[in-house]
């Protein structure tokens, strides 16, 4: 026995197998038991950390590549799909990100860019590195914004799953974009792409050896109570089917997990018949779980989990539970709240869905535009269709017959949409229905997205009792009559940019509505009074409804309204109702509305950009976080009235942990508000340790005066403030609400911006009024301002296309805020 034990001391699985099969005499049972115990010790579950086998060993070579050089380094991690590129990059990022001044991990760039566009990824990168919060940034005005702001910072950026050069050009153009010592890590299957971008170093993850593959399989297949030696032979056989592919090992281990030895052996028999781990795992799902799996693969890749589960929920089955099962089986992943499926698994799902579509009576899912048009043209298998997803950019200006849709009794999902690549002439993409088109009374329809719906009204008696979300952007609808529709469970209604829409009557036919988006409906003249019956409404977006004159008198009766967007409602005369009685917090966005109104009691964001007739803000609520009165020319030269100044200080006292900013017309910084003021665009304040560590210290404020630089004013300036090592941002004259309609695309705005500029110029006039911006940041954010060097505080300001005339900075203390008055 001693001889055998010394022979197995090396930790290579091939030697384990040799010994295991060599010892076959009954008297060697003790030796086999000892051998198995040693195997369990060596491949113990501690080998897998952060989803990575032998983490330290695998990161060792990669760490050598990033080294301690002060140069900017770009490192490319390349290899086939499923070889662990993302896992290695994530593990390294988690381990070293604290060493950098800013860091960002952008996952699934290939899929994300197809879905939301590259400008959204730029925005996320900028916010991760500089702002530490999510904000809307207009990158189309400053294509060099990342380059300009990152070049002084030592950053760590991971760009995961890059698949084309445009992504690299916009997110990491070249080494000069970044500060000394920055590290840019790029994962891609295409090494040639990395070479063209001139990365400095290349790293290809090593394949799993036998021991590592077994460790990964054990990690996913065995519970804490189970020992590998009990399943050693079975695990070896599973490995023979999976090879050393990490994803296959994870999926195989996950569907074996929790089963007894006999059950595992039965599953192994299925693999022996058809050695396709993904397909065997799929077949083990329940029918409801299979439906969710195929729906995600065909319709919901990259969509938010909460949205998907809401749409796929059934009365007798929890979609939340189904998604969790698929995640546990490693058939999909949940990253940043979104559902993602590996390409190889998704392709398998497509094959299954395609074969099902050929079987009479089986559910039919259609996502390929050629197949959709062929099926609808021939009216074949119509009754079995459960879902359709058609991208209009691949099949522009198509005609559908009403006959085909009238027979789709099983339809649950209908999505006719524009991809993120379509930024021009969005209204020219139409789906033409025959004049006799009628929707049947769908019993199962839960999601309907129809871009460019061509008819001017819904077919009569359009009922969809299970419908949760109805999106018809850029439609030709003129009116929606209450007797035409019945949507008792509808949660969201989006008719944005339906420029012929005049009225929606009888909102009581959709009593559970929570989100109403009518942005860009320029013919809308009124909002039906029945809207006050929507007791669950939390978002109402009426931006750019230019003919809208008033809102219902009882609009204040909304109990849950949080966001009201009135930007661009240039004819709106008044908001009726006693807003003081409001019980819920409201973000009121009223850019270019021309009358006064009472501030809601718990208002958080007030945006009045280009409200030419708005005259004065006397007092602010303690809940307020942002006020934008840019280009409100009737306010005249800024006068820091006592009530306004006192209310801001009182607001800080009551809510010192919440940031605050305000933009108003004006040409001077109020003396009562700052202690260090200079001419120019930067100011420095010398500090003592007692200043920063004072128990009374609440935070800091900054202030500046800026003026347009060009002959024609910059209508919506972007303000950037660098405070030592911390950056914050304000965008004037636009909405910053987090919940934009799905039709919003930064690329589309980029192409349309000059047209928008001209139209707003005509409406708002051409003024070159100076403005004042004041911002407060709490101590928690102040701690990010270079904690190693607190002997001075430097604030630098930049306003795009504007001149900074003077700026100031001040520390805020409790003793300076006394009952809304500033202590002397």
Secondary structure, DSSP 8 states (H G I E B T S, - for coil): -HHHHHHT-S--HHHHHHHHHH--SGGGHHHHHHHHHHHHHHT-GGGEETTEETHHHHHHHHHHHH-S-SS-EEEEEE-STTSSHHHHHHHHHHHHGGGSSEEEEE--HHHHHHHH-HHHHHHHHHIIIIISS-----GGG-TTHHHHHHTTS-EEEEE-S--SHHHHHHH---GGGS-TT-EEEEEES-HHHHHHTT-SEEEE-----HHHHHHHHHHHH--TT--GGGGHHHHHHHHHHHTT-HHHHHHHHHHHTT--HHHHHHHHHHHHHS--HHHHHHHTS-HHHHHHHHHHHHH-TT-BHHHHHHHH-BTTB-HHHHHHHHHHTTSSEEETTEEE--HHHHHHHHHHHHHHHTSTTS-EEE--HHHHHHHHHHT-SGGGEEEEEEEGGGS-SEEE-HHHHHT-TT--EEEEE--TT--S-GGG--EEE-TT-----BSS--EEEETTB-SSS--TTEEBTT--EEE-TT----EE-GGGEE-TT--EEE-TT-TT--EE--GGGGTT--EEE-TT-TT-----GGGGG-TT--EEE-TT-TT--B--GGGGG-SS--EEE-TT-TT--B--S-GGG--S-EEEE-TT--S-----TTEEEEE-TT-TT--------TT--EEE-TT-GGG-S----HHHHHHHHHHHHHTTTS-EEEEEE-SS--TTT-SEEEESSEEEEE--HHHHH-TTEEEEEEEEEEEE-SSS--TT-EEEEEETTEEEEEETTS---S---TT--HHHHHHHHHHHHHHHHHHH------EEEEEEEEHHHHTTS-TT--SEEEEEEEETTEEEEEEEEEEEEGGGEETTEE--
